[in-house]
Structures are given as C-alpha cells and as structure tokens.
Amino acid sequence: MKKFLSIRYSAGAFNFATLFLRIGAGILLMNHGYQKLINFASLKTQFIDFLGIGSTTSLSLAIFAEFFCGLFIVIGLFTRLAAIPIIITMCVALFKVHHADFFGKGELPALYLAMYVALLFVGPGRISVDGMINK
C-alpha cells in the first residue's frame, strides 16, 4: 500500500511506462491511419481540406502522421520528431473537425493529443531504438 501512495519511481519503472505508452498509443493510432490508407480512394474526395491544400493532400498527410509516424513511435525511432505531425493532426481533428468538443465527438482526438504531448515531453525512454542509439 505504501508503494502505491509513494511519489518515488525508479528508472526502470519510468522506462517501462514510456514503453507501454508508446506501444499502446502508437498501435491504437496506426489502426486509424491504416483504415484511411486502405480506404484512400473513397475518402480522398470527402476528407477535410485543411488550409486549402486539397482534400487528397490533407488525407495523405493524415495517413503519414497516423500510420507511419505511429509506427516510428511504436519502435521508438525519432520519437519526439514523429510526435509533432501527430500532434498537429490531432489538433486539426479536435479543433477544426470536432469544434473543440472535448467531451463529445472530440474526446478521442483529445486523448491522443494528450498522449502524444506527454511523449513529446518525456521522450521514448531507454527501451527504444532512440535509447539504444544514444547509449
């Protein structure tokens, strides 16, 4: 019981927590990107046209962020750099598509946004390709 109320943590616990966060957040987001990727032909005409760059380009950027950057997050390669396109995509989804409805339809993008901002701050941890490179 005393351990559950403690604010102390070990380096191993921190690294395992970042591994768990990276794998969970990355795989869950990759599923969204994969669905967009396999349905590209039908989605490219109805996807949001963000900043006037065209709906096909916007969809391509969303797929890159959700699927490919999600994959980089899972393996822990360029983690902080890969989190940036995901954060931008989730901000677009939350504020532009769902009109900042944090507790309604925008709840999922808000959760993803929180997870990836946390990863941007804490980094990948030692149990990652980035951690192995920086040894």
MARKE-854252 format. One record per residue (C-alpha): residue number from 1; residue in three letters; y, x, z. Coordinates in nm, 3 decimals, padded with zeros to 5 digits. Layout:
<kolmars>
<kolmar nuza="NUM" sekol="ala" yy="Y" xx="X" zz="Z"/>
...
</kolmars>
This chain:
<kolmars>
<kolmar nuza="1" sekol="met" yy="00.000" xx="00.000" zz="00.000"/>
<kolmar nuza="2" sekol="lys" yy="00.235" xx="00.284" zz="00.085"/>
<kolmar nuza="3" sekol="lys" yy="00.188" xx="00.431" zz="-00.264"/>
<kolmar nuza="4" sekol="phe" yy="00.291" xx="00.103" zz="-00.431"/>
<kolmar nuza="5" sekol="leu" yy="00.618" xx="00.096" zz="-00.237"/>
<kolmar nuza="6" sekol="ser" yy="00.699" xx="00.463" zz="-00.296"/>
<kolmar nuza="7" sekol="ile" yy="00.966" xx="00.567" zz="-00.544"/>
<kolmar nuza="8" sekol="arg" yy="00.798" xx="00.905" zz="-00.600"/>
<kolmar nuza="9" sekol="tyr" yy="00.597" xx="00.978" zz="-00.910"/>
<kolmar nuza="10" sekol="ser" yy="00.406" xx="01.272" zz="-01.043"/>
<kolmar nuza="11" sekol="ala" yy="00.450" xx="01.438" zz="-01.379"/>
<kolmar nuza="12" sekol="gly" yy="00.103" xx="01.317" zz="-01.477"/>
<kolmar nuza="13" sekol="ala" yy="00.189" xx="00.956" zz="-01.395"/>
<kolmar nuza="14" sekol="phe" yy="00.513" xx="00.981" zz="-01.593"/>
<kolmar nuza="15" sekol="asn" yy="00.335" xx="01.128" zz="-01.895"/>
<kolmar nuza="16" sekol="phe" yy="00.063" xx="00.862" zz="-01.882"/>
<kolmar nuza="17" sekol="ala" yy="00.326" xx="00.588" zz="-01.854"/>
<kolmar nuza="18" sekol="thr" yy="00.512" xx="00.716" zz="-02.160"/>
<kolmar nuza="19" sekol="leu" yy="00.182" xx="00.741" zz="-02.349"/>
<kolmar nuza="20" sekol="phe" yy="00.098" xx="00.382" zz="-02.255"/>
<kolmar nuza="21" sekol="leu" yy="00.446" xx="00.261" zz="-02.353"/>
<kolmar nuza="22" sekol="arg" yy="00.437" xx="00.448" zz="-02.685"/>
<kolmar nuza="23" sekol="ile" yy="00.092" xx="00.326" zz="-02.786"/>
<kolmar nuza="24" sekol="gly" yy="00.149" xx="-00.033" zz="-02.675"/>
<kolmar nuza="25" sekol="ala" yy="00.495" xx="-00.069" zz="-02.827"/>
<kolmar nuza="26" sekol="gly" yy="00.400" xx="00.116" zz="-03.145"/>
<kolmar nuza="27" sekol="ile" yy="00.081" xx="-00.076" zz="-03.223"/>
<kolmar nuza="28" sekol="leu" yy="00.239" xx="-00.412" zz="-03.149"/>
<kolmar nuza="29" sekol="leu" yy="00.535" xx="-00.337" zz="-03.376"/>
<kolmar nuza="30" sekol="met" yy="00.317" xx="-00.187" zz="-03.650"/>
<kolmar nuza="31" sekol="asn" yy="00.143" xx="-00.524" zz="-03.680"/>
<kolmar nuza="32" sekol="his" yy="00.476" xx="-00.688" zz="-03.769"/>
<kolmar nuza="33" sekol="gly" yy="00.550" xx="-00.417" zz="-04.024"/>
<kolmar nuza="34" sekol="tyr" yy="00.201" xx="-00.444" zz="-04.173"/>
<kolmar nuza="35" sekol="gln" yy="00.240" xx="-00.821" zz="-04.218"/>
<kolmar nuza="36" sekol="lys" yy="00.567" xx="-00.761" zz="-04.401"/>
<kolmar nuza="37" sekol="leu" yy="00.405" xx="-00.488" zz="-04.611"/>
<kolmar nuza="38" sekol="ile" yy="00.112" xx="-00.699" zz="-04.733"/>
<kolmar nuza="39" sekol="asn" yy="00.339" xx="-00.999" zz="-04.797"/>
<kolmar nuza="40" sekol="phe" yy="00.613" xx="-00.794" zz="-04.963"/>
<kolmar nuza="41" sekol="ala" yy="00.614" xx="-00.990" zz="-05.290"/>
<kolmar nuza="42" sekol="ser" yy="00.666" xx="-01.326" zz="-05.123"/>
<kolmar nuza="43" sekol="leu" yy="00.912" xx="-01.201" zz="-04.858"/>
<kolmar nuza="44" sekol="lys" yy="01.143" xx="-00.994" zz="-05.079"/>
<kolmar nuza="45" sekol="thr" yy="01.335" xx="-01.297" zz="-05.208"/>
<kolmar nuza="46" sekol="gln" yy="01.375" xx="-01.474" zz="-04.873"/>
<kolmar nuza="47" sekol="phe" yy="01.439" xx="-01.178" zz="-04.640"/>
<kolmar nuza="48" sekol="ile" yy="01.782" xx="-01.138" zz="-04.481"/>
<kolmar nuza="49" sekol="asp" yy="02.034" xx="-00.945" zz="-04.691"/>
<kolmar nuza="50" sekol="phe" yy="02.187" xx="-00.719" zz="-04.427"/>
<kolmar nuza="51" sekol="leu" yy="02.520" xx="-00.555" zz="-04.518"/>
<kolmar nuza="52" sekol="gly" yy="02.494" xx="-00.669" zz="-04.879"/>
<kolmar nuza="53" sekol="ile" yy="02.233" xx="-00.408" zz="-04.974"/>
<kolmar nuza="54" sekol="gly" yy="01.993" xx="-00.669" zz="-05.112"/>
<kolmar nuza="55" sekol="ser" yy="01.703" xx="-00.851" zz="-04.954"/>
<kolmar nuza="56" sekol="thr" yy="01.443" xx="-00.621" zz="-05.116"/>
<kolmar nuza="57" sekol="thr" yy="01.611" xx="-00.310" zz="-04.976"/>
<kolmar nuza="58" sekol="ser" yy="01.654" xx="-00.474" zz="-04.635"/>
<kolmar nuza="59" sekol="leu" yy="01.285" xx="-00.567" zz="-04.631"/>
<kolmar nuza="60" sekol="ser" yy="01.188" xx="-00.214" zz="-04.732"/>
<kolmar nuza="61" sekol="leu" yy="01.396" xx="-00.067" zz="-04.451"/>
<kolmar nuza="62" sekol="ala" yy="01.245" xx="-00.312" zz="-04.201"/>
<kolmar nuza="63" sekol="ile" yy="00.894" xx="-00.214" zz="-04.315"/>
<kolmar nuza="64" sekol="phe" yy="00.981" xx="00.154" zz="-04.284"/>
<kolmar nuza="65" sekol="ala" yy="01.114" xx="00.103" zz="-03.932"/>
<kolmar nuza="66" sekol="glu" yy="00.843" xx="-00.129" zz="-03.806"/>
<kolmar nuza="67" sekol="phe" yy="00.533" xx="00.021" zz="-03.968"/>
<kolmar nuza="68" sekol="phe" yy="00.600" xx="00.387" zz="-04.041"/>
<kolmar nuza="69" sekol="cys" yy="00.833" xx="00.464" zz="-03.751"/>
<kolmar nuza="70" sekol="gly" yy="00.596" xx="00.264" zz="-03.529"/>
<kolmar nuza="71" sekol="leu" yy="00.316" xx="00.496" zz="-03.644"/>
<kolmar nuza="72" sekol="phe" yy="00.528" xx="00.801" zz="-03.557"/>
<kolmar nuza="73" sekol="ile" yy="00.588" xx="00.651" zz="-03.213"/>
<kolmar nuza="74" sekol="val" yy="00.214" xx="00.595" zz="-03.155"/>
<kolmar nuza="75" sekol="ile" yy="00.122" xx="00.954" zz="-03.232"/>
<kolmar nuza="76" sekol="gly" yy="00.434" xx="01.087" zz="-03.062"/>
<kolmar nuza="77" sekol="leu" yy="00.581" xx="01.269" zz="-03.360"/>
<kolmar nuza="78" sekol="phe" yy="00.962" xx="01.273" zz="-03.391"/>
<kolmar nuza="79" sekol="thr" yy="00.962" xx="01.005" zz="-03.122"/>
<kolmar nuza="80" sekol="arg" yy="01.331" xx="00.988" zz="-03.043"/>
<kolmar nuza="81" sekol="leu" yy="01.426" xx="01.011" zz="-03.410"/>
<kolmar nuza="82" sekol="ala" yy="01.172" xx="00.740" zz="-03.504"/>
<kolmar nuza="83" sekol="ala" yy="01.306" xx="00.511" zz="-03.231"/>
<kolmar nuza="84" sekol="ile" yy="01.652" xx="00.493" zz="-03.390"/>
<kolmar nuza="85" sekol="pro" yy="01.558" xx="00.291" zz="-03.705"/>
<kolmar nuza="86" sekol="ile" yy="01.350" xx="00.059" zz="-03.487"/>
<kolmar nuza="87" sekol="ile" yy="01.642" xx="00.003" zz="-03.251"/>
<kolmar nuza="88" sekol="ile" yy="01.870" xx="-00.076" zz="-03.546"/>
<kolmar nuza="89" sekol="thr" yy="01.612" xx="-00.316" zz="-03.692"/>
<kolmar nuza="90" sekol="met" yy="01.568" xx="-00.494" zz="-03.359"/>
<kolmar nuza="91" sekol="cys" yy="01.946" xx="-00.524" zz="-03.317"/>
<kolmar nuza="92" sekol="val" yy="01.968" xx="-00.686" zz="-03.661"/>
<kolmar nuza="93" sekol="ala" yy="01.679" xx="-00.919" zz="-03.577"/>
<kolmar nuza="94" sekol="leu" yy="01.822" xx="-01.011" zz="-03.238"/>
<kolmar nuza="95" sekol="phe" yy="02.192" xx="-01.043" zz="-03.315"/>
<kolmar nuza="96" sekol="lys" yy="02.204" xx="-01.135" zz="-03.684"/>
<kolmar nuza="97" sekol="val" yy="01.884" xx="-01.336" zz="-03.737"/>
<kolmar nuza="98" sekol="his" yy="01.837" xx="-01.494" zz="-03.394"/>
<kolmar nuza="99" sekol="his" yy="02.208" xx="-01.509" zz="-03.297"/>
<kolmar nuza="100" sekol="ala" yy="02.158" xx="-01.325" zz="-02.964"/>
<kolmar nuza="101" sekol="asp" yy="01.921" xx="-01.591" zz="-02.832"/>
<kolmar nuza="102" sekol="phe" yy="01.766" xx="-01.358" zz="-02.574"/>
<kolmar nuza="103" sekol="phe" yy="01.562" xx="-01.629" zz="-02.402"/>
<kolmar nuza="104" sekol="gly" yy="01.458" xx="-01.828" zz="-02.707"/>
<kolmar nuza="105" sekol="lys" yy="01.357" xx="-01.712" zz="-03.053"/>
<kolmar nuza="106" sekol="gly" yy="01.516" xx="-01.371" zz="-02.999"/>
<kolmar nuza="107" sekol="glu" yy="01.301" xx="-01.287" zz="-02.699"/>
<kolmar nuza="108" sekol="leu" yy="01.054" xx="-01.071" zz="-02.892"/>
<kolmar nuza="109" sekol="pro" yy="01.318" xx="-00.854" zz="-03.063"/>
<kolmar nuza="110" sekol="ala" yy="01.492" xx="-00.820" zz="-02.724"/>
<kolmar nuza="111" sekol="leu" yy="01.169" xx="-00.694" zz="-02.565"/>
<kolmar nuza="112" sekol="tyr" yy="01.111" xx="-00.448" zz="-02.848"/>
<kolmar nuza="113" sekol="leu" yy="01.472" xx="-00.334" zz="-02.824"/>
<kolmar nuza="114" sekol="ala" yy="01.432" xx="-00.268" zz="-02.450"/>
<kolmar nuza="115" sekol="met" yy="01.108" xx="-00.073" zz="-02.503"/>
<kolmar nuza="116" sekol="tyr" yy="01.244" xx="00.147" zz="-02.777"/>
<kolmar nuza="117" sekol="val" yy="01.574" xx="00.216" zz="-02.600"/>
<kolmar nuza="118" sekol="ala" yy="01.366" xx="00.327" zz="-02.300"/>
<kolmar nuza="119" sekol="leu" yy="01.161" xx="00.555" zz="-02.528"/>
<kolmar nuza="120" sekol="leu" yy="01.480" xx="00.693" zz="-02.678"/>
<kolmar nuza="121" sekol="phe" yy="01.599" xx="00.788" zz="-02.327"/>
<kolmar nuza="122" sekol="val" yy="01.276" xx="00.924" zz="-02.176"/>
<kolmar nuza="123" sekol="gly" yy="01.117" xx="01.074" zz="-02.486"/>
<kolmar nuza="124" sekol="pro" yy="00.749" xx="01.091" zz="-02.577"/>
<kolmar nuza="125" sekol="gly" yy="00.611" xx="01.268" zz="-02.270"/>
<kolmar nuza="126" sekol="arg" yy="00.372" xx="01.562" zz="-02.279"/>
<kolmar nuza="127" sekol="ile" yy="00.077" xx="01.363" zz="-02.417"/>
<kolmar nuza="128" sekol="ser" yy="00.215" xx="01.354" zz="-02.770"/>
<kolmar nuza="129" sekol="val" yy="00.245" xx="01.566" zz="-03.081"/>
<kolmar nuza="130" sekol="asp" yy="00.606" xx="01.641" zz="-02.982"/>
<kolmar nuza="131" sekol="gly" yy="00.483" xx="01.752" zz="-02.640"/>
<kolmar nuza="132" sekol="met" yy="00.222" xx="01.979" zz="-02.795"/>
<kolmar nuza="133" sekol="ile" yy="00.472" xx="02.134" zz="-03.035"/>
<kolmar nuza="134" sekol="asn" yy="00.721" xx="02.209" zz="-02.753"/>
<kolmar nuza="135" sekol="lys" yy="00.465" xx="02.381" zz="-02.525"/>
</kolmars>
